[in-house]
Amino acid sequence: MVLTGVILLVVLLALGLLFVPIQIYIDTDTLQYFVRIKGLAKASVEPDKKELLRIRLKVLFFERCFYPIKKSSKPKPPQKKTKHKRKIKFGKIVGVIRSFEVRRFALDMDTGDYVVNAKMYPVFMLLNQYVASFHINFEDRNRLLVDIRNRPYRILKSFINN
């Protein structure tokens, strides 16, 4: 009886994890860059005074910062190359990419050249009406805001169906 309860709890937990939202967020104006599994984990890239960048990883109640670009003091041993490669079809990759939902997209751009900005203005106006928020400016402002969301069951479904 206890074993079936534990098995049922594990199955329900696994099914619940399939519906947890995954968020990819990029905002160059506020310097927020993160990937989050809602309520479980968050990995964010932050600027740092010592190194070029720092990755802050939060998993439930555990928090850790590490520096991916930091030079290692130990030399790495040579790795053996394996010839075993799995090929993934292009259609599967496209299907997985199409399963993502873009919640917000905003681009505010200045190339620094008035002529190029003027040539891009009609294109950005057309994209602004039909695709997302695209703006060209002449004030040296550049901003990208992207909020992408998905759920693991949609990734799994698109990977299986293609």
SULVENBEL-V221166 format. One record per pair of residues at least 6 apart in sequence whose C-alpha atoms are under 6 Angstrom apart, sorted by the first residue. I is the first residue (numbers start at 1). J is the second residue. D is the distance in whole Angstrom. If there is no record, write none. Layout:
I;J;D  I;J;D
This chain:
18;152;5  18;153;5  19;151;6  20;151;6  21;38;6  21;150;6  21;151;5  22;36;6  22;37;5  22;149;6  22;150;5  22;151;6  23;35;6  23;36;5  23;148;6  23;149;4  24;35;5  24;147;6  24;148;5  25;33;6  25;34;5  25;146;6  25;147;5  26;32;6  26;33;5  26;145;6  26;146;5  27;144;6  27;145;4  28;143;6  28;144;6  29;143;6  33;44;6  33;45;5  34;43;6  34;44;4  35;42;6  35;43;5  36;42;4  40;59;6  40;60;5  41;58;5  41;59;4  42;57;6  42;58;5  43;56;6  43;57;4  44;55;6  44;56;5  45;54;6  45;55;5  46;53;6  46;54;5  47;53;5  48;54;6  54;66;6  54;67;5  55;65;6  55;66;5  56;64;6  56;65;4  57;63;6  57;64;5  92;159;6  92;162;5  95;158;5  96;155;6  96;158;6  100;149;6  100;150;5  101;148;6  101;149;5  102;148;4  103;147;5  103;148;6  104;146;6  104;147;5  105;132;6  105;145;5  105;146;5  106;133;5  106;134;6  106;144;6  106;145;5  107;134;5  107;143;6  107;144;5  108;135;5  108;136;6  108;142;5  108;143;5  109;136;5  109;142;5  110;136;6  110;137;5  110;138;6  110;140;5  110;141;6  110;142;6  124;134;5  128;134;5
